[in-house]
Amino acid sequence: MSDAPNVVLVHGGCVDGSGWEGDYHLLRQDGLTVSIVQNPTLSLHGDVAATGRATTTEAPGSHALYVHSAAALR
């Protein structure tokens, strides 16, 4: 088992997860486990829930969270 964290990519407002596609492939080539969160962008609660699912069910262990913009951190 690798000590590298699972990478979780989260898009900001007015875009979707497809913007992370290039980064996803580069990180996977480096052997990392990568998830892209597809936020519903209908509410902050929904976006937080989607990100939470990515960090609890898709890959166990530690996570490195990357966001597209400060709007994703509201």
PQR file with spaces between the fields and no chain letter, atoms N, CA, C, O and H, PARSE charges and radii, in Angstrom:
ATOM       1  N    MET     1       0.834   -1.184    0.000 -0.4000 1.5000
ATOM       2  CA   MET     1       0.000    0.000    0.000 -0.0000 2.0000
ATOM       3  C    MET     1       0.875    1.243    0.000  0.5500 1.7000
ATOM       4  O    MET     1       1.831    1.333    0.770 -0.5500 1.4000
ATOM       5  N    SER     2       0.559    2.179   -0.842 -0.4000 1.5000
ATOM       6  CA   SER     2       1.349    3.400   -0.982 -0.0000 2.0000
ATOM       7  C    SER     2       1.039    4.382    0.141  0.5500 1.7000
ATOM       8  O    SER     2      -0.075    4.408    0.666 -0.5500 1.4000
ATOM       9  H    SER     2      -0.217    2.106   -1.468  0.4000 1.0000
ATOM      10  N    ASP     3       2.033    5.190    0.507 -0.4000 1.5000
ATOM      11  CA   ASP     3       1.821    6.252    1.481 -0.0000 2.0000
ATOM      12  C    ASP     3       1.256    7.510    0.825  0.5500 1.7000
ATOM      13  O    ASP     3       0.908    8.468    1.517 -0.5500 1.4000
ATOM      14  H    ASP     3       2.938    5.170    0.081  0.4000 1.0000
ATOM      15  N    ALA     4       1.166    7.513   -0.486 -0.4000 1.5000
ATOM      16  CA   ALA     4       0.654    8.681   -1.204 -0.0000 2.0000
ATOM      17  C    ALA     4      -0.833    8.843   -0.915  0.5500 1.7000
ATOM      18  O    ALA     4      -1.572    7.858   -0.884 -0.5500 1.4000
ATOM      19  H    ALA     4       1.449    6.735   -1.048  0.4000 1.0000
ATOM      20  N    PRO     5      -1.274   10.076   -0.703 -0.5600 1.5000
ATOM      21  CA   PRO     5      -2.698   10.283   -0.459  0.2800 2.0000
ATOM      22  C    PRO     5      -3.517   10.087   -1.734  0.5500 1.7000
ATOM      23  O    PRO     5      -2.998   10.194   -2.845 -0.5500 1.4000
ATOM      24  N    ASN     6      -4.777    9.804   -1.554 -0.4000 1.5000
ATOM      25  CA   ASN     6      -5.714    9.784   -2.671 -0.0000 2.0000
ATOM      26  C    ASN     6      -5.952   11.233   -3.082  0.5500 1.7000
ATOM      27  O    ASN     6      -6.137   12.097   -2.225 -0.5500 1.4000
ATOM      28  H    ASN     6      -5.198    9.717   -0.651  0.4000 1.0000
ATOM      29  N    VAL     7      -5.949   11.497   -4.349 -0.4000 1.5000
ATOM      30  CA   VAL     7      -6.139   12.860   -4.844 -0.0000 2.0000
ATOM      31  C    VAL     7      -7.609   13.035   -5.214  0.5500 1.7000
ATOM      32  O    VAL     7      -8.171   12.243   -5.970 -0.5500 1.4000
ATOM      33  H    VAL     7      -5.799   10.795   -5.045  0.4000 1.0000
ATOM      34  N    VAL     8      -8.223   14.092   -4.665 -0.4000 1.5000
ATOM      35  CA   VAL     8      -9.620   14.404   -4.960 -0.0000 2.0000
ATOM      36  C    VAL     8      -9.653   15.778   -5.626  0.5500 1.7000
ATOM      37  O    VAL     8      -9.228   16.770   -5.035 -0.5500 1.4000
ATOM      38  H    VAL     8      -7.766   14.735   -4.051  0.4000 1.0000
ATOM      39  N    LEU     9     -10.157   15.832   -6.850 -0.4000 1.5000
ATOM      40  CA   LEU     9     -10.217   17.065   -7.631 -0.0000 2.0000
ATOM      41  C    LEU     9     -11.649   17.593   -7.616  0.5500 1.7000
ATOM      42  O    LEU     9     -12.586   16.871   -7.959 -0.5500 1.4000
ATOM      43  H    LEU     9     -10.502   15.026   -7.330  0.4000 1.0000
ATOM      44  N    VAL    10     -11.813   18.851   -7.218 -0.4000 1.5000
ATOM      45  CA   VAL    10     -13.146   19.452   -7.081 -0.0000 2.0000
ATOM      46  C    VAL    10     -13.208   20.707   -7.944  0.5500 1.7000
ATOM      47  O    VAL    10     -12.362   21.593   -7.827 -0.5500 1.4000
ATOM      48  H    VAL    10     -11.052   19.436   -6.940  0.4000 1.0000
ATOM      49  N    HIS    11     -14.210   20.775   -8.804 -0.4000 1.5000
ATOM      50  CA   HIS    11     -14.353   21.957   -9.657 -0.0000 2.0000
ATOM      51  C    HIS    11     -15.039   23.095   -8.906  0.5500 1.7000
ATOM      52  O    HIS    11     -15.718   22.877   -7.903 -0.5500 1.4000
ATOM      53  H    HIS    11     -14.898   20.055   -8.898  0.4000 1.0000
ATOM      54  N    GLY    12     -14.851   24.293   -9.404 -0.4000 1.5000
ATOM      55  CA   GLY    12     -15.502   25.470   -8.839 -0.0000 2.0000
ATOM      56  C    GLY    12     -16.812   25.756   -9.544  0.5500 1.7000
ATOM      57  O    GLY    12     -17.310   24.938  -10.318 -0.5500 1.4000
ATOM      58  H    GLY    12     -14.299   24.470  -10.220  0.4000 1.0000
ATOM      59  N    GLY    13     -17.363   26.926   -9.268 -0.4000 1.5000
ATOM      60  CA   GLY    13     -18.628   27.305   -9.871 -0.0000 2.0000
ATOM      61  C    GLY    13     -18.510   27.535  -11.367  0.5500 1.7000
ATOM      62  O    GLY    13     -17.440   27.874  -11.872 -0.5500 1.4000
ATOM      63  H    GLY    13     -16.958   27.591   -8.639  0.4000 1.0000
ATOM      64  N    CYS    14     -19.605   27.350  -12.063 -0.4000 1.5000
ATOM      65  CA   CYS    14     -19.721   27.629  -13.504 -0.0000 2.0000
ATOM      66  C    CYS    14     -18.898   26.703  -14.387  0.5500 1.7000
ATOM      67  O    CYS    14     -18.705   26.994  -15.568 -0.5500 1.4000
ATOM      68  H    CYS    14     -20.474   27.075  -11.653  0.4000 1.0000
ATOM      69  N    VAL    15     -18.414   25.604  -13.846 -0.4000 1.5000
ATOM      70  CA   VAL    15     -17.696   24.600  -14.632 -0.0000 2.0000
ATOM      71  C    VAL    15     -18.122   23.223  -14.133  0.5500 1.7000
ATOM      72  O    VAL    15     -18.930   23.124  -13.209 -0.5500 1.4000
ATOM      73  H    VAL    15     -18.571   25.368  -12.887  0.4000 1.0000
ATOM      74  N    ASP    16     -17.591   22.170  -14.729 -0.4000 1.5000
ATOM      75  CA   ASP    16     -17.857   20.838  -14.208 -0.0000 2.0000
ATOM      76  C    ASP    16     -16.563   20.045  -14.108  0.5500 1.7000
ATOM      77  O    ASP    16     -15.488   20.548  -14.437 -0.5500 1.4000
ATOM      78  H    ASP    16     -16.934   22.251  -15.479  0.4000 1.0000
ATOM      79  N    GLY    17     -16.674   18.815  -13.656 -0.4000 1.5000
ATOM      80  CA   GLY    17     -15.499   17.988  -13.409 -0.0000 2.0000
ATOM      81  C    GLY    17     -14.660   17.672  -14.633  0.5500 1.7000
ATOM      82  O    GLY    17     -13.502   17.279  -14.498 -0.5500 1.4000
ATOM      83  H    GLY    17     -17.547   18.406  -13.389  0.4000 1.0000
ATOM      84  N    SER    18     -15.217   17.836  -15.825 -0.4000 1.5000
ATOM      85  CA   SER    18     -14.454   17.506  -17.038 -0.0000 2.0000
ATOM      86  C    SER    18     -13.220   18.383  -17.202  0.5500 1.7000
ATOM      87  O    SER    18     -12.289   18.006  -17.913 -0.5500 1.4000
ATOM      88  H    SER    18     -16.158   18.156  -15.935  0.4000 1.0000
ATOM      89  N    GLY    19     -13.196   19.531  -16.566 -0.4000 1.5000
ATOM      90  CA   GLY    19     -12.034   20.411  -16.638 -0.0000 2.0000
ATOM      91  C    GLY    19     -10.780   19.803  -16.007  0.5500 1.7000
ATOM      92  O    GLY    19      -9.663   20.248  -16.272 -0.5500 1.4000
ATOM      93  H    GLY    19     -13.953   19.837  -15.988  0.4000 1.0000
ATOM      94  N    TRP    20     -10.977   18.794  -15.181 -0.4000 1.5000
ATOM      95  CA   TRP    20      -9.851   18.121  -14.530 -0.0000 2.0000
ATOM      96  C    TRP    20      -9.320   16.932  -15.326  0.5500 1.7000
ATOM      97  O    TRP    20      -8.391   16.267  -14.868 -0.5500 1.4000
ATOM      98  H    TRP    20     -11.884   18.433  -14.966  0.4000 1.0000
ATOM      99  N    GLU    21      -9.876   16.643  -16.498 -0.4000 1.5000
ATOM     100  CA   GLU    21      -9.517   15.421  -17.225 -0.0000 2.0000
ATOM     101  C    GLU    21      -8.017   15.284  -17.479  0.5500 1.7000
ATOM     102  O    GLU    21      -7.445   14.221  -17.236 -0.5500 1.4000
ATOM     103  H    GLU    21     -10.631   17.183  -16.870  0.4000 1.0000
ATOM     104  N    GLY    22      -7.384   16.333  -17.958 -0.4000 1.5000
ATOM     105  CA   GLY    22      -5.946   16.268  -18.235 -0.0000 2.0000
ATOM     106  C    GLY    22      -5.139   15.993  -16.978  0.5500 1.7000
ATOM     107  O    GLY    22      -4.222   15.172  -16.990 -0.5500 1.4000
ATOM     108  H    GLY    22      -7.849   17.196  -18.156  0.4000 1.0000
ATOM     109  N    ASP    23      -5.479   16.679  -15.892 -0.4000 1.5000
ATOM     110  CA   ASP    23      -4.786   16.468  -14.621 -0.0000 2.0000
ATOM     111  C    ASP    23      -5.008   15.044  -14.115  0.5500 1.7000
ATOM     112  O    ASP    23      -4.088   14.406  -13.604 -0.5500 1.4000
ATOM     113  H    ASP    23      -6.225   17.346  -15.882  0.4000 1.0000
ATOM     114  N    TYR    24      -6.237   14.558  -14.264 -0.4000 1.5000
ATOM     115  CA   TYR    24      -6.567   13.190  -13.857 -0.0000 2.0000
ATOM     116  C    TYR    24      -5.631   12.183  -14.533  0.5500 1.7000
ATOM     117  O    TYR    24      -5.044   11.329  -13.869 -0.5500 1.4000
ATOM     118  H    TYR    24      -6.985   15.076  -14.680  0.4000 1.0000
ATOM     119  N    HIS    25      -5.499   12.290  -15.843 -0.4000 1.5000
ATOM     120  CA   HIS    25      -4.659   11.334  -16.578 -0.0000 2.0000
ATOM     121  C    HIS    25      -3.187   11.445  -16.181  0.5500 1.7000
ATOM     122  O    HIS    25      -2.507   10.426  -16.061 -0.5500 1.4000
ATOM     123  H    HIS    25      -5.977   12.984  -16.382  0.4000 1.0000
ATOM     124  N    LEU    26      -2.692   12.650  -15.980 -0.4000 1.5000
ATOM     125  CA   LEU    26      -1.294   12.821  -15.564 -0.0000 2.0000
ATOM     126  C    LEU    26      -1.044   12.217  -14.185  0.5500 1.7000
ATOM     127  O    LEU    26      -0.035   11.547  -13.970 -0.5500 1.4000
ATOM     128  H    LEU    26      -3.245   13.478  -16.078  0.4000 1.0000
ATOM     129  N    LEU    27      -1.953   12.454  -13.268 -0.4000 1.5000
ATOM     130  CA   LEU    27      -1.796   11.915  -11.916 -0.0000 2.0000
ATOM     131  C    LEU    27      -1.900   10.392  -11.905  0.5500 1.7000
ATOM     132  O    LEU    27      -1.158    9.726  -11.183 -0.5500 1.4000
ATOM     133  H    LEU    27      -2.773   12.999  -13.443  0.4000 1.0000
ATOM     134  N    ARG    28      -2.808    9.842  -12.695 -0.4000 1.5000
ATOM     135  CA   ARG    28      -2.957    8.386  -12.796 -0.0000 2.0000
ATOM     136  C    ARG    28      -1.695    7.760  -13.395  0.5500 1.7000
ATOM     137  O    ARG    28      -1.291    6.671  -12.990 -0.5500 1.4000
ATOM     138  H    ARG    28      -3.411   10.383  -13.281  0.4000 1.0000
ATOM     139  N    GLN    29      -1.073    8.447  -14.358 -0.4000 1.5000
ATOM     140  CA   GLN    29       0.179    7.942  -14.942 -0.0000 2.0000
ATOM     141  C    GLN    29       1.280    7.847  -13.889  0.5500 1.7000
ATOM     142  O    GLN    29       2.181    7.014  -13.986 -0.5500 1.4000
ATOM     143  H    GLN    29      -1.402    9.332  -14.687  0.4000 1.0000
ATOM     144  N    ASP    30       1.188    8.720  -12.878 -0.4000 1.5000
ATOM     145  CA   ASP    30       2.161    8.689  -11.780 -0.0000 2.0000
ATOM     146  C    ASP    30       1.798    7.652  -10.725  0.5500 1.7000
ATOM     147  O    ASP    30       2.481    7.537   -9.707 -0.5500 1.4000
ATOM     148  H    ASP    30       0.456    9.396  -12.800  0.4000 1.0000
ATOM     149  N    GLY    31       0.718    6.891  -10.964 -0.4000 1.5000
ATOM     150  CA   GLY    31       0.347    5.815  -10.056 -0.0000 2.0000
ATOM     151  C    GLY    31      -0.540    6.228   -8.897  0.5500 1.7000
ATOM     152  O    GLY    31      -0.740    5.446   -7.967 -0.5500 1.4000
ATOM     153  H    GLY    31       0.164    6.985  -11.791  0.4000 1.0000
ATOM     154  N    LEU    32      -1.069    7.424   -8.933 -0.4000 1.5000
ATOM     155  CA   LEU    32      -1.923    7.900   -7.843 -0.0000 2.0000
ATOM     156  C    LEU    32      -3.374    7.479   -8.045  0.5500 1.7000
ATOM     157  O    LEU    32      -3.829    7.285   -9.172 -0.5500 1.4000
ATOM     158  H    LEU    32      -0.907    8.059   -9.688  0.4000 1.0000
ATOM     159  N    THR    33      -4.083    7.342   -6.945 -0.4000 1.5000
ATOM     160  CA   THR    33      -5.517    7.123   -6.983 -0.0000 2.0000
ATOM     161  C    THR    33      -6.175    8.499   -7.053  0.5500 1.7000
ATOM     162  O    THR    33      -5.918    9.353   -6.205 -0.5500 1.4000
ATOM     163  H    THR    33      -3.714    7.499   -6.030  0.4000 1.0000
ATOM     164  N    VAL    34      -7.015    8.714   -8.053 -0.4000 1.5000
ATOM     165  CA   VAL    34      -7.587   10.037   -8.292 -0.0000 2.0000
ATOM     166  C    VAL    34      -9.098    9.934   -8.448  0.5500 1.7000
ATOM     167  O    VAL    34      -9.600    9.047   -9.139 -0.5500 1.4000
ATOM     168  H    VAL    34      -7.224    8.020   -8.742  0.4000 1.0000
ATOM     169  N    SER    35      -9.819   10.849   -7.799 -0.4000 1.5000
ATOM     170  CA   SER    35     -11.264   10.965   -7.958 -0.0000 2.0000
ATOM     171  C    SER    35     -11.594   12.381   -8.397  0.5500 1.7000
ATOM     172  O    SER    35     -10.988   13.345   -7.931 -0.5500 1.4000
ATOM     173  H    SER    35      -9.411   11.569   -7.238  0.4000 1.0000
ATOM     174  N    ILE    36     -12.555   12.497   -9.292 -0.4000 1.5000
ATOM     175  CA   ILE    36     -13.059   13.813   -9.685 -0.0000 2.0000
ATOM     176  C    ILE    36     -14.472   13.938   -9.133  0.5500 1.7000
ATOM     177  O    ILE    36     -15.334   13.109   -9.426 -0.5500 1.4000
ATOM     178  H    ILE    36     -13.048   11.713   -9.670  0.4000 1.0000
ATOM     179  N    VAL    37     -14.706   14.971   -8.337 -0.4000 1.5000
ATOM     180  CA   VAL    37     -16.031   15.213   -7.778 -0.0000 2.0000
ATOM     181  C    VAL    37     -16.859   15.975   -8.803  0.5500 1.7000
ATOM     182  O    VAL    37     -16.435   17.009   -9.320 -0.5500 1.4000
ATOM     183  H    VAL    37     -14.006   15.644   -8.099  0.4000 1.0000
ATOM     184  N    GLN    38     -18.041   15.452   -9.088 -0.4000 1.5000
ATOM     185  CA   GLN    38     -18.969   16.158   -9.970 -0.0000 2.0000
ATOM     186  C    GLN    38     -20.023   16.818   -9.079  0.5500 1.7000
ATOM     187  O    GLN    38     -21.058   16.224   -8.776 -0.5500 1.4000
ATOM     188  H    GLN    38     -18.385   14.613   -8.668  0.4000 1.0000
ATOM     189  N    ASN    39     -19.742   18.056   -8.666 -0.4000 1.5000
ATOM     190  CA   ASN    39     -20.676   18.774   -7.807 -0.0000 2.0000
ATOM     191  C    ASN    39     -21.962   19.095   -8.549  0.5500 1.7000
ATOM     192  O    ASN    39     -21.926   19.444   -9.729 -0.5500 1.4000
ATOM     193  H    ASN    39     -18.902   18.538   -8.912  0.4000 1.0000
ATOM     194  N    PRO    40     -23.113   18.980   -7.861 -0.5600 1.5000
ATOM     195  CA   PRO    40     -24.374   19.334   -8.503  0.2800 2.0000
ATOM     196  C    PRO    40     -24.529   20.846   -8.680  0.5500 1.7000
ATOM     197  O    PRO    40     -25.325   21.286   -9.511 -0.5500 1.4000
ATOM     198  N    THR    41     -23.797   21.633   -7.928 -0.4000 1.5000
ATOM     199  CA   THR    41     -23.815   23.115   -7.939 -0.0000 2.0000
ATOM     200  C    THR    41     -25.204   23.715   -7.753  0.5500 1.7000
ATOM     201  O    THR    41     -25.462   24.831   -8.205 -0.5500 1.4000
ATOM     202  H    THR    41     -23.151   21.276   -7.253  0.4000 1.0000
ATOM     203  N    LEU    42     -26.101   22.983   -7.091 -0.4000 1.5000
ATOM     204  CA   LEU    42     -27.422   23.519   -6.787 -0.0000 2.0000
ATOM     205  C    LEU    42     -27.474   24.132   -5.401  0.5500 1.7000
ATOM     206  O    LEU    42     -28.280   25.023   -5.131 -0.5500 1.4000
ATOM     207  H    LEU    42     -25.891   22.077   -6.724  0.4000 1.0000
ATOM     208  N    SER    43     -26.597   23.641   -4.517 -0.4000 1.5000
ATOM     209  CA   SER    43     -26.544   24.183   -3.156 -0.0000 2.0000
ATOM     210  C    SER    43     -25.191   23.849   -2.549  0.5500 1.7000
ATOM     211  O    SER    43     -24.529   22.903   -2.975 -0.5500 1.4000
ATOM     212  H    SER    43     -25.943   22.918   -4.737  0.4000 1.0000
ATOM     213  N    LEU    44     -24.790   24.615   -1.570 -0.4000 1.5000
ATOM     214  CA   LEU    44     -23.543   24.327   -0.869 -0.0000 2.0000
ATOM     215  C    LEU    44     -23.631   22.963   -0.198  0.5500 1.7000
ATOM     216  O    LEU    44     -22.674   22.189   -0.227 -0.5500 1.4000
ATOM     217  H    LEU    44     -25.329   25.384   -1.225  0.4000 1.0000
ATOM     218  N    HIS    45     -24.770   22.670    0.402 -0.4000 1.5000
ATOM     219  CA   HIS    45     -24.964   21.373    1.072 -0.0000 2.0000
ATOM     220  C    HIS    45     -24.746   20.215    0.092  0.5500 1.7000
ATOM     221  O    HIS    45     -24.069   19.241    0.422 -0.5500 1.4000
ATOM     222  H    HIS    45     -25.547   23.298    0.425  0.4000 1.0000
ATOM     223  N    GLY    46     -25.312   20.319   -1.094 -0.4000 1.5000
ATOM     224  CA   GLY    46     -25.147   19.269   -2.102 -0.0000 2.0000
ATOM     225  C    GLY    46     -23.716   19.113   -2.550  0.5500 1.7000
ATOM     226  O    GLY    46     -23.242   17.994   -2.746 -0.5500 1.4000
ATOM     227  H    GLY    46     -25.861   21.110   -1.362  0.4000 1.0000
ATOM     228  N    ASP    47     -23.018   20.234   -2.717 -0.4000 1.5000
ATOM     229  CA   ASP    47     -21.613   20.180   -3.132 -0.0000 2.0000
ATOM     230  C    ASP    47     -20.743   19.544   -2.050  0.5500 1.7000
ATOM     231  O    ASP    47     -19.864   18.734   -2.346 -0.5500 1.4000
ATOM     232  H    ASP    47     -23.404   21.143   -2.558  0.4000 1.0000
ATOM     233  N    VAL    48     -20.996   19.916   -0.795 -0.4000 1.5000
ATOM     234  CA   VAL    48     -20.235   19.338    0.319 -0.0000 2.0000
ATOM     235  C    VAL    48     -20.503   17.836    0.411  0.5500 1.7000
ATOM     236  O    VAL    48     -19.583   17.050    0.637 -0.5500 1.4000
ATOM     237  H    VAL    48     -21.709   20.574   -0.554  0.4000 1.0000
ATOM     238  N    ALA    49     -21.759   17.442    0.236 -0.4000 1.5000
ATOM     239  CA   ALA    49     -22.105   16.020    0.291 -0.0000 2.0000
ATOM     240  C    ALA    49     -21.398   15.237   -0.811  0.5500 1.7000
ATOM     241  O    ALA    49     -20.894   14.141   -0.562 -0.5500 1.4000
ATOM     242  H    ALA    49     -22.506   18.080    0.053  0.4000 1.0000
ATOM     243  N    ALA    50     -21.355   15.781   -2.018 -0.4000 1.5000
ATOM     244  CA   ALA    50     -20.685   15.099   -3.131 -0.0000 2.0000
ATOM     245  C    ALA    50     -19.196   14.933   -2.837  0.5500 1.7000
ATOM     246  O    ALA    50     -18.629   13.872   -3.097 -0.5500 1.4000
ATOM     247  H    ALA    50     -21.765   16.671   -2.220  0.4000 1.0000
ATOM     248  N    THR    51     -18.569   15.959   -2.306 -0.4000 1.5000
ATOM     249  CA   THR    51     -17.147   15.880   -1.963 -0.0000 2.0000
ATOM     250  C    THR    51     -16.933   14.889   -0.829  0.5500 1.7000
ATOM     251  O    THR    51     -15.966   14.128   -0.834 -0.5500 1.4000
ATOM     252  H    THR    51     -19.030   16.821   -2.095  0.4000 1.0000
ATOM     253  N    GLY    52     -17.834   14.902    0.138 -0.4000 1.5000
ATOM     254  CA   GLY    52     -17.737   13.957    1.253 -0.0000 2.0000
ATOM     255  C    GLY    52     -17.808   12.511    0.796  0.5500 1.7000
ATOM     256  O    GLY    52     -17.079   11.659    1.305 -0.5500 1.4000
ATOM     257  H    GLY    52     -18.620   15.521    0.142  0.4000 1.0000
ATOM     258  N    ARG    53     -18.681   12.230   -0.160 -0.4000 1.5000
ATOM     259  CA   ARG    53     -18.772   10.860   -0.683 -0.0000 2.0000
ATOM     260  C    ARG    53     -17.459   10.431   -1.339  0.5500 1.7000
ATOM     261  O    ARG    53     -17.043    9.279   -1.210 -0.5500 1.4000
ATOM     262  H    ARG    53     -19.273   12.922   -0.573  0.4000 1.0000
ATOM     263  N    ALA    54     -16.818   11.347   -2.034 -0.4000 1.5000
ATOM     264  CA   ALA    54     -15.554   11.025   -2.708 -0.0000 2.0000
ATOM     265  C    ALA    54     -14.454   10.722   -1.702  0.5500 1.7000
ATOM     266  O    ALA    54     -13.556    9.930   -1.989 -0.5500 1.4000
ATOM     267  H    ALA    54     -17.156   12.282   -2.140  0.4000 1.0000
ATOM     268  N    THR    55     -14.511   11.339   -0.531 -0.4000 1.5000
ATOM     269  CA   THR    55     -13.449   11.134    0.447 -0.0000 2.0000
ATOM     270  C    THR    55     -13.743   10.010    1.425  0.5500 1.7000
ATOM     271  O    THR    55     -12.864    9.624    2.196 -0.5500 1.4000
ATOM     272  H    THR    55     -15.241   11.982   -0.298  0.4000 1.0000
ATOM     273  N    THR    56     -14.961    9.473    1.415 -0.4000 1.5000
ATOM     274  CA   THR    56     -15.279    8.403    2.359 -0.0000 2.0000
ATOM     275  C    THR    56     -15.559    7.061    1.708  0.5500 1.7000
ATOM     276  O    THR    56     -15.342    6.023    2.332 -0.5500 1.4000
ATOM     277  H    THR    56     -15.675    9.786    0.789  0.4000 1.0000
ATOM     278  N    THR    57     -16.034    7.054    0.470 -0.4000 1.5000
ATOM     279  CA   THR    57     -16.431    5.782   -0.125 -0.0000 2.0000
ATOM     280  C    THR    57     -15.582    5.354   -1.308  0.5500 1.7000
ATOM     281  O    THR    57     -15.446    4.154   -1.551 -0.5500 1.4000
ATOM     282  H    THR    57     -16.210    7.897   -0.037  0.4000 1.0000
ATOM     283  N    GLU    58     -15.011    6.276   -2.045 -0.4000 1.5000
ATOM     284  CA   GLU    58     -14.306    5.901   -3.272 -0.0000 2.0000
ATOM     285  C    GLU    58     -12.913    5.354   -3.019  0.5500 1.7000
ATOM     286  O    GLU    58     -12.460    4.464   -3.740 -0.5500 1.4000
ATOM     287  H    GLU    58     -15.121    7.250   -1.848  0.4000 1.0000
ATOM     288  N    ALA    59     -12.231    5.867   -2.013 -0.4000 1.5000
ATOM     289  CA   ALA    59     -10.875    5.406   -1.728 -0.0000 2.0000
ATOM     290  C    ALA    59     -10.554    5.654   -0.252  0.5500 1.7000
ATOM     291  O    ALA    59     -10.532    6.801    0.193 -0.5500 1.4000
ATOM     292  H    ALA    59     -12.600    6.590   -1.428  0.4000 1.0000
ATOM     293  N    PRO    60     -10.309    4.594    0.497 -0.5600 1.5000
ATOM     294  CA   PRO    60      -9.980    4.776    1.911  0.2800 2.0000
ATOM     295  C    PRO    60      -8.597    5.371    2.095  0.5500 1.7000
ATOM     296  O    PRO    60      -7.758    5.297    1.196 -0.5500 1.4000
ATOM     297  N    GLY    61      -8.359    5.958    3.252 -0.4000 1.5000
ATOM     298  CA   GLY    61      -7.043    6.511    3.566 -0.0000 2.0000
ATOM     299  C    GLY    61      -7.047    8.022    3.567  0.5500 1.7000
ATOM     300  O    GLY    61      -8.100    8.656    3.634 -0.5500 1.4000
ATOM     301  H    GLY    61      -9.041    6.018    3.981  0.4000 1.0000
ATOM     302  N    SER    62      -5.849    8.596    3.490 -0.4000 1.5000
ATOM     303  CA   SER    62      -5.725   10.050    3.507 -0.0000 2.0000
ATOM     304  C    SER    62      -6.007   10.613    2.116  0.5500 1.7000
ATOM     305  O    SER    62      -5.895    9.918    1.107 -0.5500 1.4000
ATOM     306  H    SER    62      -4.993    8.080    3.435  0.4000 1.0000
ATOM     307  N    HIS    63      -6.374   11.885    2.095 -0.4000 1.5000
ATOM     308  CA   HIS    63      -6.742   12.530    0.839 -0.0000 2.0000
ATOM     309  C    HIS    63      -6.058   13.883    0.689  0.5500 1.7000
ATOM     310  O    HIS    63      -5.872   14.614    1.662 -0.5500 1.4000
ATOM     311  H    HIS    63      -6.465   12.451    2.914  0.4000 1.0000
ATOM     312  N    ALA    64      -5.693   14.198   -0.532 -0.4000 1.5000
ATOM     313  CA   ALA    64      -5.238   15.539   -0.886 -0.0000 2.0000
ATOM     314  C    ALA    64      -6.363   16.136   -1.723  0.5500 1.7000
ATOM     315  O    ALA    64      -6.712   15.599   -2.774 -0.5500 1.4000
ATOM     316  H    ALA    64      -5.845   13.604   -1.322  0.4000 1.0000
ATOM     317  N    LEU    65      -6.923   17.233   -1.262 -0.4000 1.5000
ATOM     318  CA   LEU    65      -8.070   17.855   -1.910 -0.0000 2.0000
ATOM     319  C    LEU    65      -7.600   19.067   -2.707  0.5500 1.7000
ATOM     320  O    LEU    65      -6.945   19.957   -2.164 -0.5500 1.4000
ATOM     321  H    LEU    65      -6.640   17.670   -0.408  0.4000 1.0000
ATOM     322  N    TYR    66      -7.935   19.099   -3.990 -0.4000 1.5000
ATOM     323  CA   TYR    66      -7.584   20.217   -4.863 -0.0000 2.0000
ATOM     324  C    TYR    66      -8.866   20.805   -5.419  0.5500 1.7000
ATOM     325  O    TYR    66      -9.726   20.084   -5.923 -0.5500 1.4000
ATOM     326  H    TYR    66      -8.467   18.376   -4.431  0.4000 1.0000
ATOM     327  N    VAL    67      -8.985   22.125   -5.324 -0.4000 1.5000
ATOM     328  CA   VAL    67     -10.196   22.781   -5.807 -0.0000 2.0000
ATOM     329  C    VAL    67      -9.849   23.753   -6.923  0.5500 1.7000
ATOM     330  O    VAL    67      -8.736   24.275   -6.984 -0.5500 1.4000
ATOM     331  H    VAL    67      -8.286   22.711   -4.915  0.4000 1.0000
ATOM     332  N    HIS    68     -10.814   23.990   -7.805 -0.4000 1.5000
ATOM     333  CA   HIS    68     -10.618   24.851   -8.958 -0.0000 2.0000
ATOM     334  C    HIS    68     -10.600   26.316   -8.584  0.5500 1.7000
ATOM     335  O    HIS    68      -9.833   27.085   -9.163 -0.5500 1.4000
ATOM     336  H    HIS    68     -11.718   23.566   -7.756  0.4000 1.0000
ATOM     337  N    SER    69     -11.424   26.727   -7.631 -0.4000 1.5000
ATOM     338  CA   SER    69     -11.507   28.151   -7.286 -0.0000 2.0000
ATOM     339  C    SER    69     -11.954   28.301   -5.842  0.5500 1.7000
ATOM     340  O    SER    69     -12.433   27.351   -5.223 -0.5500 1.4000
ATOM     341  H    SER    69     -12.048   26.102   -7.161  0.4000 1.0000
ATOM     342  N    ALA    70     -11.792   29.496   -5.320 -0.4000 1.5000
ATOM     343  CA   ALA    70     -12.221   29.772   -3.949 -0.0000 2.0000
ATOM     344  C    ALA    70     -13.728   29.571   -3.810  0.5500 1.7000
ATOM     345  O    ALA    70     -14.204   29.307   -2.707 -0.5500 1.4000
ATOM     346  H    ALA    70     -11.402   30.268   -5.823  0.4000 1.0000
ATOM     347  N    ALA    71     -14.473   29.686   -4.872 -0.4000 1.5000
ATOM     348  CA   ALA    71     -15.917   29.481   -4.808 -0.0000 2.0000
ATOM     349  C    ALA    71     -16.239   28.064   -4.351  0.5500 1.7000
ATOM     350  O    ALA    71     -17.287   27.833   -3.747 -0.5500 1.4000
ATOM     351  H    ALA    71     -14.085   29.901   -5.769  0.4000 1.0000
ATOM     352  N    ALA    72     -15.351   27.113   -4.633 -0.4000 1.5000
ATOM     353  CA   ALA    72     -15.572   25.723   -4.217 -0.0000 2.0000
ATOM     354  C    ALA    72     -15.366   25.551   -2.724  0.5500 1.7000
ATOM     355  O    ALA    72     -15.763   24.527   -2.169 -0.5500 1.4000
ATOM     356  H    ALA    72     -14.500   27.301   -5.124  0.4000 1.0000
ATOM     357  N    LEU    73     -14.752   26.530   -2.053 -0.4000 1.5000
ATOM     358  CA   LEU    73     -14.484   26.428   -0.627 -0.0000 2.0000
ATOM     359  C    LEU    73     -15.489   27.187    0.224  0.5500 1.7000
ATOM     360  O    LEU    73     -15.371   27.180    1.450 -0.5500 1.4000
ATOM     361  H    LEU    73     -14.429   27.362   -2.505  0.4000 1.0000
ATOM     362  N    ARG    74     -16.465   27.838   -0.379 -0.4000 1.5000
ATOM     363  CA   ARG    74     -17.370   28.676    0.407 -0.0000 2.0000
ATOM     364  C    ARG    74     -17.854   27.989    1.641  0.5500 1.7000
ATOM     365  O    ARG    74     -18.624   28.568    2.407 -0.5500 1.4000
ATOM     366  H    ARG    74     -16.561   27.844   -1.374  0.4000 1.0000
